[in-house]
Amino acid sequence: MNDSQIWAALEPLYPKALDDIPVDGQWLRPPFADDPEGRAIVLNDGDFQFVVVDREQGGVLYVCEDDESVIASSLDRLVKIVELWGSIDRDAVGPEDDDDFSRVTKSFEDELKRIDPIAAGPNEFWYLYAEELTSEDYVDIDDLEVADDDDDLDDMNELGATEQEVRADSY
């Protein structure tokens, strides 16, 4: 698969729809450099994360250090997956609670299995991403900002207590 064929699939998605895919980095335009395995690098984070297109098989892979996972088994399926993900990511009202979020995630997973069973497989990109989002360890940025504010208050309260102890000792 040459750069023109790859770009023919990616160009309609570039950059807005591709930016919806939850990976860090810059989506690239042709000519595409090859990784050591001869795959076209279509996204690079400038460090150790890449998205590559297998020039022989057409699969789209997420590469992070030594780990690889399938984003899409082909460029045609990538287009469908990006459209599906984008409709959830951009168009859907955010889930109000964990149950709503679980339903949205489950709906995406079910549709992904229909569109691209390989990409929906365990330990592949979308499976791992959905698992991360539904993990109890996942923290929403808004929650993190509130937590940081609370931590700042705790720090100030501790500082105040220390100052009071110092003042009491000086009398």
Protein Blocks (a to p, Z undefined) as FASTA:
>chain_A
ZZklmmmmmmmmpmklmmmpccedddddddddddfkopacfbdehiagccdddfknopac
ddehjbccdfbfbfklmmmmmmmmmmmmmmpccdfbfklmmmmmmmmmmmmmmmmmmlmp
ghiaklmmmmmmmpmkbccfklmmmmmmmmmmmmmmmmmmmmmmmmmmmZZ
